[in-house]
Amino acid sequence: MSSYFFYGTLRHLPLLNLVLGEDPTRDPDGPRAGLVDARLPGYRLLWAKGQSFPVAVPVAGDAAEDGAEGEQPAIDGVLVTGLTDPQLARLDYFMTGFGFAPQRVEVDTVEGVAASMAYLPGDDRWRTGAAFHYDSWLDRHAGLEIAAAEEAMAHYGQVDADRMAGRFHAIRTRAQARLNARTHDTAASLRGDPPEITVMERSLPYADFFAVEDYRLSVPRHDGEGEIEMSRAVFVSGDAATVLPYDPLRDCVLLVEQFRAGPFARGDRNPMVLEPIAGRVDPGETPEDCARREALEEAGLELGALHEVARYYPSPGAKSEYLYSYIALADLPESAMGVHGLLGETEDIRTHVVSFTRLMELVETGEANTAPLLISAAWLARERERLREG
């Protein structure tokens, strides 16, 4: 049994307990671990650039005075004693893939100096940024990081720590989608109350940019006469935003054309498809911000006012994907056409500026055959005169 000092995001006990697999201070079947507030002197806590966690940076002796009283800089955290080997194995899995290694430290507590272990950067892979403030992280990011850790720890025993860490951006993207689903209630005037669904078994046979989850479920019947047991595989991805730019003065829209692997895998003879601008909602990003960012990346386009078209599941039978679709007012001269995209993300995107009449022809002939474009075109057909009058 060991003592560890936890700082940064892991001083948040709900996150720490999730990583450890249990609350170490509330084990009814074994010895109860101790937990006290503590400080690690001689370090500052800074964000790791581009990451969702901070790193502890040692402060040199000559620069170790801080604050009006000349106090030595220190990192606040908690000291947990009595951790078990299984808990430490889970902790090691969560930390080592990101380049953190357990090191011996001495921390200050109300009872004096205590020897402990702490996970500190084991190499210089992380560049540092601004100061990390725990209270700000708690208000703005804690929910997302807990949701991400749920999936990250589901990989424990299935993939190694380095592979899990390499997938962490995709894990956080899916976590943002789960967080959106938990916090954004949808209307329920026709549907019944949410059912009590029992998860009998869950596995994660594949996870990378996307994930596949296998479930055995027990779902209550509509007639109330018992339950139906079923097996389902779900293709899990993050939420996405689509935006169809519309110029009400020229009465035209901007479409993007690009290769899509889905039609290719289906055997479509022409896997180049016409779509609105679209992209994944990044962790910590709003769908509206995503729409504006993707318009710059895919079309070099600054958007005006956004009009929400719909929020929807495009294929709920087997996919978790949830879309936020918008129409955006924009200035669309012919010069808006071109080739765009981020080659580093394997994007090769051609933009087309077409009249509203031409858009409706594409819908009629079936050349426009993606759900977000069809839904957005239908909304635009209904609201077009109002937008032009405005």
N, C-alpha and C positions, 0 to 999 in steps of 0.2 A: 504494500500500500504506500502511496506517494503523495507529496504535496506539490501543487502547481499554482503558479500565479497567472491569472487570466486578466488581460487588458483589452482595450480596443473593443471590437465587436463581441468577443467571447466573454466579456464581463457581464453581458446581458444574459441573465440566467435562462430564459426560455430558449435562446439559441444554444447555449452551452449544454443544457439538458438534452436537447435534440441530438447534438453531436455525440454526447456520451451514451445516449440510448435510454437514459433514466435520470431522475433527479438524485444526485449522489447524497443529498442531505435528507432524503425522505425514503429510505429503503427499509420497508417493514421486516424484511427477512434477513437483514445483515447489519453490520455496524454502521452507524450513521456518521457520514463525513462531516467535518467541521468547515465553516465558511466564515471568514472575517474580511473586513475591508483592509486593503493594504496599498502601499505605494512602492514603486520601483525607482529609486533615486538615480540620477545621472543620465536620464534618457528623456527624449522628447518623442511625441507621437505625431507622425505625419502621414498623410494619405499616400498610398502607392499610386503613382500616376496611371490612369486608365483602368484602375482596379476598384473593387468594392470594399477594400479593407485597408487598414493602416499598417505601418511598420514602425517599430521602435528603433530610434536612432540614438546612439550614445553621444553625449555631449562632452567635448574635451574639457580638461580641468580648468584651463584659463577662461573658458566661456561658460562655466557652470553656475554663474550667478544669474538669478532670474527674479523679476518682481521687485516691488518697492523695498522689501525687506532683505533683498539679496539672498533669497532662499535658493537652494540647489534645485534645478528642474527635476521633476519626477512625474511618473505616469501613475494615475489612479487605476485601481483594479480590485480584484478579490483574490484571496488566498484560500484554496480548497485543499483540505487534507483528507487522506484516507481514500484516495481513488484506487479502484481495483484494476487488475491487469486487463480484463475485457474493456473497461472504460478507456484505459490508456491506449489500447489497440485502436479503438474507434477514433480517439483524439489524434493519434499519430497519422491515421489514414487521412483525416480531414486537413491536416496541416502540412505534411511533408511534400505533397504534390505541388504546393505553392512555394516551396523553398524555405520553409521554416523548420528549425530543428530545436529540440529541447536543450537548454543550456542552464547551468547552475547560476543562480543569482541570490542576492540577499535583499529582502524586502522589509519595509518598515510597517509595523502594526502597532496597535495600541498597547500591546504587551511587550514591545521591543522588536529587535531585529530577528528575522526568521530566515533560515536557509530554505530555498525552494528551487523548483525548476520552472522555466518559462520558455515558451516557443518564441525564438528570435530569428531574424533573417539569417539563413545559413550561407548565403552568398550575396553577391551584389547585383542580382538580376532586376531588382526593383528600383526605379528612379522615384524620388520623393517629390511631393507637391506641397500643398498648403497644410496648415496645422489641422489635425483631426480633433473634432469636438464631439464628445460622446453624446451630449444632450441633443445636439443637432442631428446626429446620426439616428438617435432613438426616435425622434419625431418624424424624420423624413424617409428613413431607409430600413428600419428594423423589420417591418412586415415583409418587405421584399426579400431580405437576406434569410429570414426564417423559412419562407416558402422555397427559396433556392436550396437551403441546407436540407430540407426534407427530401428533395430528389437526389442531391449529392450523396447523402448517406444511404439512400436506397441502392447506390452502386457498390456499397461496401460488401466485400466478399465476391463481387462479380467482375469488376475491372480494377486495375491497379490505381494507385493514387495519382500518378502522373497523367494517366488517361482521363481520369475524372476531372483533374484541374484543367486539362486542355479543353474540356467540354464546358467549362464553367460559364462562359458567356451564353452559350445556347441554353444551359440549365437556368440561368437567370432570366433569359427571355421567356422560357416556358413558365417560370415562376411568376413573372409579371402578368402573364395571361391568367394564371390561377388566382392571383391577387385581384385582378380586374373582375373576375367572375364572382369572387366572394364579396366584393364591395359595391358592385353595380347591380342593384336589383332590377329585374325586368317585370313588365306588367303581367298580371295573372288574373284577368277578369273572366276568362273562359276555362282555363286549365284548373285542375284540382290543386290541393295543397301539395307541397313537396313530399314525395314518398320517403319512407324509412328504408333505404336501400342497404342491404348487408353485403359487405365485401368479404367473400369467403376465401378468396385467394387472389393475390396480385403479384405479377412478375414483370421484369423489365428486360425482355430479350434483346433489345437493341436501343441504343441511345447515342446520338452524335448531334449533328445540326438539327435533326428531327429525332423523335423517339417513338417506339412502339411499346405499348403497355397491354399485357394480357390480363383479363379479369375473369373470375367466376363470381357471379352476382346472384343475389336473391332479391327479386323485385315484386312488391305487392301487386296483386291483380286489381283491375278497375272495379270488378264486382265485389271485392272484399273477401272472396272465398279463397284465402290462402295466398301463396306466392308462386312465382315462376323462377326457376333456376336457369341461368343462361351463362354461356361463355362468350366473351366479346374481346376482340382485339381492336385497339384504338391507336390511330396514327396521331401523335401528339406534337403540336407545334405552338409557337407563340401567336399572339394576336397580330393582326395586320391592318394597315390602313390603305385605302385606295382613294384617289382623287382624280376627277375628270375636269381639267381646266376648260372653262367656257368664256368666250369673249362675246358679251351681249351686243356690242356695237357692230362687230363683223359677223355675228351669228355663226360662230364656228367653234370647234372643240379641238383639243390636242389629244391624239392617241399615240401610244407607244407600241412598237413592234419588236418582238424578241423571241428567241428560241426558248421553248418550254419543254422540260423533260417529261412532264405528264403526258401530253399528246404524243410525244415520241415513243414512250413506253407502251402506249395504247396501240401504236401502229399507224397513227395518222400520217398520211402522205406528206402533209405540210405542217410541221410542228412549230412554224413561226406564227405567233398569235397576236391579235390586236387587243389591247387592254387599256384601262386607265393607268396612270402612274400608281405604283404600289410598292409597299415594303413592310418589313417586320417592325413592330413597335418595340423599340429597344428598352432594356431595363431602366426604370425611372422616367421614361418618356411618355408624354400623352399622345393619344392618336392624332390630335391636331398638329402637334409638333412633328410627329412622324411624317404626316402628309406634306408639310412644308419642306422638311429636310429632303424627302425623296424627290420632290419637284425640282429642287436645285441639283440633286445628283443625277437624276434620269433625264432632265430636260433643260437644265440651266435656267429654270423659270422661277421668278418671284411671284407668289400667289397673293391675291387680294382676299376678300371676304370668303370664308368657308361656309357652305350650307350643307348640313347633315342630310344625307339621303336615307340611310338605314344602318342598323347594326344587326348582324345576322350570322348564323352558322351556314356556310355554303353546302356542307355535306355532313349532317350530324349523325348519320348512321354509322360512320366509322372514323370520323375525323373530329378533333377537338378545335380546329381552327375557327376563329371568330373574327369577323371583318367589320371595320368601321368605314363606310363609304361616304365620300363627300363630292359635291360639285364646288369648284372654286372659281371665282371671277378672276380673269387674267387678261392681259394684253397679248394677243396672238397674231402678230404679223406673219407673213410667209417666212421671214427670217428665223422664226421659232423652230422651223424644221431643221433637222440635222441628226448627227450621231452622237450619242452621249453614253453615260454609264461609267462605273468605276472598274477598270480592267483588273485591279487587285481583287475585286469581288466577282470576277468573270462576267461582268455585265457588258453587253454589246447591244445597245438600244438605239433604234431609229425612231424618230418622232415624225408624226404626220399631222398637219393642220388641215382639217376637212370641215366643210360646211355642215350645218345641222341637217340639211336635206340629205347630204351624202352619208352622214351617220345613220340616218333612218334607212337608207338603201342597204347599208352594210348589215343592219339588223334584219331587214327583210330577206336578204339573200342567204343569211346564215354565216357570212364571213366574219361578222361580229358574233363570236360564240363562247365568250367567257361570262360567267355569271355577274361579276361586278360591273362589267361594261353594259350588259343588258339591263340590269337593275338601275344603273345610273342614267342610261339613255331614257328609260321609261319615266324616271323622276323628272329629267330635263324636259321631256315632251310635255309633261303636265305643268311644270312651273316656268317654262321658257318665256311666255309672254310677260309674266310678272317680273322676271329678271331683266327683260329688255326694257320694260317701262321704268324700272328703277334706275 
